[in-house]
Structure formats: structure tokens, C-alpha cells
Amino acid sequence: MKRVLILGGGFGGIATAHRLKQKLGNDVEVILVDRRPYFMVGFRKSWALTGESTLEAGQKPIDSLSKIGVDVRRATIEAIQPQEKSAIVDGERIQADVLVVALGAELNPSAVPGFAEHAYNVYDPNDIPRAEKALSEFKGGRLVIGIFGAPYKCPPAPLEMAMLIHDKFKKSGVEASIEVFTPQPVTLPILSQASCDAVDGRLSEIGIQTYGHHKALSVEAGEVVFEKRRIGFDLLLGVPPHRAPAVVRESGLTGESGWVEINPRTCETSFEGVCAIGDLTHVVLANKKTLPKAGLFAELMGETVAERLADVFVGKEPTAQFSGEGGCYFEVGNGEAMMIKGNFLADPAPTVELTESSKEFYDQKVKFETDRWTKWFG
Ligand SMILES: Cc1cc2nc3c(=O)[nH]c(=O)nc-3n(C[C@H](O)[C@H](O)[C@H](O)COP(=O)(O)OP(=O)(O)OC[C@H]3O[C@@H](n4cnc5c(N)ncnc54)[C@H](O)[C@@H]3O)c2cc1C
């Protein structure tokens, strides 16, 4: 029997394991390794930060995948050996026929001097309770949301946080200015200039200022330092720089980009029998921009890999391909959301649009989470 070793049990890893078992049942051995015992969608952090819900309410134990025959191991991956299709997991070497690397992106706050001391890391679930407390005790003043590196997960998320915080302050009567800075030229580079202007316009209508081309060098008490200016703050919420996880960087899987380069349609790496999916991959689009790091894409890549392996294992020619079609919800407050969606792998250029905001898109966003719970955890 073939053995597939899936490294990482987030969006991509779970989708791969689930689809493999759906297709092949007991005819395939699937081992899924993650040090985190639960699955949680990324946008839970926005809701927990603003007190709309909690992180815990969105956590589902991944070991419930054992009900469909997945061998779930809660452990740390210490090394990956792509040539041998094996990994060292809590000191034990696990050998497989195929490796699927789905370890996500690592947050790297120490890349910015002063970040850890002066900013709240709103992408780290462990720092969310502290950030939520600081936000609910905030008496007013200058609140800055800083994007300290690109690429980062879910590009609209920091803007979403700004809008949800604006809503929260409005309800509680807190007087604050909200500013968002990014090192990128515009707030959402994947969109057309017109759509970026629409997003910035919507933010500025409610008093949220955005600054492009702002690459922070360091953070000091009450100030973010840039090459040509400083921005003062009373409260700083930060998205730290991201990078491929250490165990992936040390394995030789990463390329010049610092991420894992793959065949975007099949998710194969340059190592035979090793696929990589989700946030740790680097997919260049036809317009030279890169595929945004989003849970939906990790999931679709995982399902593609599983479909292809299922065919190969029964001697069929694999036909499934990652389509690059999908999108991400962008909550704008007042119970509404927009969507950034399209065909990101379209040639000669991605066809990506920003929709109008509506209550329907908000409802779809809520359903996005519950659908994954039902599909994967029953
Ligand atoms: C605030 C916010 C909002 C977001 N909103 C959305 C949204 O609305 N829609 C959307 O599609 N996406 C959204 N995302 C992005 C989404 O969460 C990620 O793109 C997605 O989780 C990527 O999936 P992945 O499988 O590549 O990695 P992950 O889901 O991060 O999974 C990687 C797993 O690997 C494990 N791991 C890493 N290293 C090791 C190791 N050495 N040993 C053992 N285990 C390890 C981790 O514990 C983790 O469980 C959001 C993200 C954030 C931060």
C-alpha cells in the first residue's frame, strides 16, 4: 500500500488528507503531522481581536480525522529529507512514497528591531488576547496598523481589521485616528488601480488613512521609523514579515524567492515524489505578481494533489490541475463583506475583481468557516 506523509495540518494538509481518504479509503495510508492540535480559519483572529467572537469558538480538533482513517500525529517536524521522501518527526524518521509539504508561512517579528517590544502581533493567535485587551482598554488617540513585510497572508486582512476596529470604536464612542501602512506601492497590489482606489476611498470615507511605499525599518517607543519619516502611535498593531518555515528552508526545498517554487498546476516541486502546497509556495502569475496566500488556495492545491495521487496510485494518468480560481472575503464592518475573486492563473493576466459589499457576502464568509467544519470534521 502507498504511504503519503503530509507535513502540516492546516488548510492544505487537511484538504489533502481528506480528499485522499475520500478517493481511496483503506487503500492508501495517510499520515498527517502537526504540532497544533486544532484547525482554525485565519479570520478568527480579526473577530477575536475586536471581541466579536473568540479563537476557541473556531477551533476544531484535527485528530477527529482519524475517524476517516487518517493517522494523525501531534508532533514537531524537525527535518525534511526531500531526496529520500522522509521526515524526522519528534526524533523518529518517517519514510513515505510521497511527501506533501503544507507547513504554511512562519511569522518573523524579530526581523524588525523593536517590533516584539512595541507592537501587538495580530497574526499570532498567542498575542491576540493581549491585543484584544489593549484595544478594549484604548481610550483614544492614534492607532496604527503596520504591515511590516510582503508577501503576507490574506492581503485584505489588515484593512479588514482597521474597518472592524473603526466599527467597534464608533459603537463605544472612542475617538481615534486609524492609519494603515504597507511596504507595497498600493494597499492591494493584486487589484487594478481603480479597485485599489475604491478600497482606499472607502477607507478614507470613514477616516482611515493608508500609506503605500512605507517600509518600516524599526519600531521605537511610540514611533515607527521609516527611511524618510516617523509615524507616532498610541497603539501599534503589526503584521510581521513572513518567511518559509525554518524546517523547509533547511531542507533545500526553497528557491531564490525564499519560498518553495512549484509547478502551479500540479504542485510538484523539483524533487520527484514531493509536492508543496499553500502559503509556503511561490506562484508567479502571468502579470509577474504572486498568488496571494489564502486558505482557499491551500485547500484547492491540496485537493488537486490528492486527486492526482489517487489516479497515479491506481495506474491512471492524472488529470486534475489547480485552477487558480477563487477568492477571499473582505469584511468591511456593519455586517457586510466584499470579495476579491477571479481566475488568478489566467493568461495573459489574472482576471481579478473586487465586488460591491453586501450582507450576503458576509453570510457567505461565516458559512466558509462552518462548511469546512462540516466537510472535514463531520
Ligand atoms: C487574519 C487572517 C485572516 C485570514 N482570512 C482568510 C480568509 O478569509 N480566506 C482565506 O482563504 N484565507 C484567509 N487567511 C489565510 C489563511 O489562514 C492561510 O492562507 C492558510 O492557513 C494557509 O494554509 P496552509 O495549509 O498553507 O498553512 P496553515 O494553515 O498555516 O497550516 C500550516 C500548519 O503547519 C503546522 N506546522 C508548521 N511548522 C511545523 C512543524 N515544524 N512541525 C509541526 N507542525 C508544523 C502549523 O501548526 C499549521 O497547522 C487569513 C489569515 C489571517 C492571518
The ligand as an SDF file (V2000), in Angstrom:
LIG
                    3D

 53 58  0  0  0  0  0  0  0  0999 V2000
   -6.0660   37.4800    9.9230 C   0  0  0  0  0  0  0  0  0  0  0  0
   -6.1390   36.4650    8.8150 C   0  0  0  0  0  0  0  0  0  0  0  0
   -7.2960   36.3330    8.0690 C   0  0  0  0  0  0  0  0  0  0  0  0
   -7.3830   35.4050    7.0260 C   0  0  0  0  0  0  0  0  0  0  0  0
   -8.5410   35.2990    6.3070 N   0  0  0  0  0  0  0  0  0  0  0  0
   -8.6290   34.4170    5.2900 C   0  0  0  0  0  0  0  0  0  0  0  0
   -9.8260   34.2990    4.5200 C   0  0  0  0  0  0  0  0  0  0  0  0
  -10.8110   34.9970    4.7530 O   0  0  0  0  0  0  0  0  0  0  0  0
   -9.8330   33.4060    3.4970 N   0  0  0  0  0  0  0  0  0  0  0  0
   -8.7560   32.6290    3.1980 C   0  0  0  0  0  0  0  0  0  0  0  0
   -8.8280   31.8250    2.2560 O   0  0  0  0  0  0  0  0  0  0  0  0
   -7.5990   32.7340    3.9080 N   0  0  0  0  0  0  0  0  0  0  0  0
   -7.5190   33.5970    4.9390 C   0  0  0  0  0  0  0  0  0  0  0  0
   -6.3470   33.7010    5.6610 N   0  0  0  0  0  0  0  0  0  0  0  0
   -5.1380   32.9860    5.2120 C   0  0  0  0  0  0  0  0  0  0  0  0
   -5.1160   31.5270    5.6350 C   0  0  0  0  0  0  0  0  0  0  0  0
   -5.2390   31.3990    7.0210 O   0  0  0  0  0  0  0  0  0  0  0  0
   -3.8120   30.8830    5.1760 C   0  0  0  0  0  0  0  0  0  0  0  0
   -3.5560   31.2310    3.8540 O   0  0  0  0  0  0  0  0  0  0  0  0
   -3.9240   29.3640    5.2950 C   0  0  0  0  0  0  0  0  0  0  0  0
   -3.9910   28.9950    6.6500 O   0  0  0  0  0  0  0  0  0  0  0  0
   -2.7560   28.6690    4.6030 C   0  0  0  0  0  0  0  0  0  0  0  0
   -2.9040   27.2860    4.6830 O   0  0  0  0  0  0  0  0  0  0  0  0
   -1.6160   26.3270    4.7390 P   0  0  0  0  0  0  0  0  0  0  0  0
   -2.1630   24.9500    4.7850 O   0  0  0  0  0  0  0  0  0  0  0  0
   -0.6550   26.7040    3.6920 O   0  0  0  0  0  0  0  0  0  0  0  0
   -0.9090   26.6900    6.1130 O   0  0  0  0  0  0  0  0  0  0  0  0
   -1.5020   26.6920    7.5870 P   0  0  0  0  0  0  0  0  0  0  0  0
   -2.9830   26.6790    7.5830 O   0  0  0  0  0  0  0  0  0  0  0  0
   -0.8030   27.7980    8.2870 O   0  0  0  0  0  0  0  0  0  0  0  0
   -1.0150   25.2940    8.1780 O   0  0  0  0  0  0  0  0  0  0  0  0
    0.3220   25.0100    8.4300 C   0  0  0  0  0  0  0  0  0  0  0  0
    0.3740   24.0430    9.6020 C   0  0  0  0  0  0  0  0  0  0  0  0
    1.7160   23.5550    9.7530 O   0  0  0  0  0  0  0  0  0  0  0  0
    1.9930   23.4090   11.1270 C   0  0  0  0  0  0  0  0  0  0  0  0
    3.4470   23.4480   11.3110 N   0  0  0  0  0  0  0  0  0  0  0  0
    4.3220   24.4010   10.8640 C   0  0  0  0  0  0  0  0  0  0  0  0
    5.5850   24.0450   11.1720 N   0  0  0  0  0  0  0  0  0  0  0  0
    5.5270   22.8560   11.8270 C   0  0  0  0  0  0  0  0  0  0  0  0
    6.4900   21.9770   12.3740 C   0  0  0  0  0  0  0  0  0  0  0  0
    7.8150   22.2320   12.2920 N   0  0  0  0  0  0  0  0  0  0  0  0
    6.0630   20.8360   12.9840 N   0  0  0  0  0  0  0  0  0  0  0  0
    4.7410   20.5410   13.0560 C   0  0  0  0  0  0  0  0  0  0  0  0
    3.7650   21.3330   12.5340 N   0  0  0  0  0  0  0  0  0  0  0  0
    4.1540   22.4790   11.9390 C   0  0  0  0  0  0  0  0  0  0  0  0
    1.2630   24.5600   11.7840 C   0  0  0  0  0  0  0  0  0  0  0  0
    0.9910   24.2450   13.1470 O   0  0  0  0  0  0  0  0  0  0  0  0
   -0.0090   24.6750   10.9370 C   0  0  0  0  0  0  0  0  0  0  0  0
   -1.1130   24.0000   11.4980 O   0  0  0  0  0  0  0  0  0  0  0  0
   -6.2580   34.5880    6.7420 C   0  0  0  0  0  0  0  0  0  0  0  0
   -5.0950   34.6990    7.5080 C   0  0  0  0  0  0  0  0  0  0  0  0
   -5.0370   35.6170    8.5470 C   0  0  0  0  0  0  0  0  0  0  0  0
   -3.7730   35.7040    9.3600 C   0  0  0  0  0  0  0  0  0  0  0  0
  1  2  1  0
  2  3  1  0
  2 52  2  0
  3  4  2  0
  4  5  1  0
  4 50  1  0
  5  6  2  0
  6  7  1  0
  6 13  1  0
  7  8  2  0
  7  9  1  0
  9 10  1  0
 10 11  2  0
 10 12  1  0
 12 13  2  0
 13 14  1  0
 14 15  1  0
 14 50  1  0
 15 16  1  0
 16 17  1  0
 16 18  1  0
 18 19  1  0
 18 20  1  0
 20 21  1  0
 20 22  1  0
 22 23  1  0
 23 24  1  0
 24 25  2  0
 24 26  1  0
 24 27  1  0
 27 28  1  0
 28 29  2  0
 28 30  1  0
 28 31  1  0
 31 32  1  0
 32 33  1  0
 33 34  1  0
 33 48  1  0
 34 35  1  0
 35 36  1  0
 35 46  1  0
 36 37  1  0
 36 45  1  0
 37 38  2  0
 38 39  1  0
 39 40  1  0
 39 45  2  0
 40 41  1  0
 40 42  2  0
 42 43  1  0
 43 44  2  0
 44 45  1  0
 46 47  1  0
 46 48  1  0
 48 49  1  0
 50 51  2  0
 51 52  1  0
 52 53  1  0
M  END
$$$$
